[in-house]
Amino acid sequence: MKRIFIKRLSNRLPVLMVPMNGTASATILVMARVGSRYETKSEQGISHVLEHMLFKGSEKWPTAKDIAQTLDGLGADYNAFTSKDQTGYYIKVAYEHLPKAMEVLSDMIWHPLLSAEELEREKKVICEEIKMYEDNPLMHIGDLLEGLIFANSSLGVNIAGSIKSVSALRRSQVVAFHRKFYGANNLLVVVAGKMTSTVNNLLSKNFSLNRQSVPGVYKKFHSNQSKPRLVWQKKDTQQVQLAFGFPAYGYRHKNRLALDLLAMVLGGNMSSRLFMRLREREGLCYAINSSTENYEGIGLLAIQAGLDKSRLSQAISLIKEELQKVITKPVSQQELTKAKDYVKGKMTLAMENSSIQAQWAARQYIFEHSLENYQSVLERLNRLTPVDLRRVAKEIFNFKKANLAIIGPDDNKRVWLNLIKP
């Protein structure tokens, strides 16, 4: 990965340039610094709705079909995503098609039509998307857990909102939200991949519109949890889904990398502790994993599994037991080295993709307030020791702050809650 270059266009919009050797493709990514945590109660789901609406027509490409046919005609890989802190739009093309990709994406960003007719149609589509997630326990369990950890906060609200909130959104709200957040001072543009001198001219031509916006604000979240919490959703399923989690570190926290590595040791792959204990040794589940999620100022560590309802209590006890082990005894150097090598291998493979490079650079700039390349992160990873992982385990695995979400047919809340108590 070569050095990342930063420049500002005449409207002060920041641009990151990420040149990559040996590739004939390029990715153009536009990131808006707004997501679901910025929404008021009456706006819940609007960031995600707007993400959909930008593909429904713009001044030069007035219909969804026009946009799709143009991009498909380039053989492009294109998509968008909404999170709690950001909304992103990207197009990856053969470098020769980058001018057209930039033209399409900039017109979508600056000049979406946001048709009232299209909005009413798309709200129905999004409501079906919400139903799809809510009907799938494997997908929905994470939302339940975050709603528990971040209770009474916009962070605890589903990114897509609810059927009720989405159905109530008006075109005037969507237009106002776009004007408020999609200005030059709240956007970031990234170009990653093959790079020539013409890229600068293309950026200036397409993204120099002098439209400013109001930076988003949100209420900071501080966990004041003092006892374990549990949420159970009744669903007549053969398999029970569980998610076990703790509030953790946000972006830029000095211990975040150590916690990421600890999550890898616990449940990051098929040779991790939880996988070997619960699946291979006890035969309790088909899959189990642990992962971290980061936001501004706060994050979480979550463990998720699906298993037979008759063995749920046993699984909860064993998960807790494995968490207590990493508190009382440091992981071995051999185990730590294995986890480091896995992370390094996966990250190296991912970074061969210009879309991943673009998103990496964007997150570094917006959330880490740096332009650290991934090799530097790997160097910091290499310096972590078993003592570092034990220290974060002691800090994060405070069972007074344990949270357990369950989707399944039986209600044994009192039993389950007692199992996670300190």
Order of alpha helices (4+ residues) and beta strands (2+ residues): beta-beta-beta-alpha-alpha-beta-beta-alpha-alpha-alpha-alpha-alpha-beta-alpha-beta-beta-alpha-beta-beta-alpha-alpha-alpha-alpha-alpha-beta-alpha
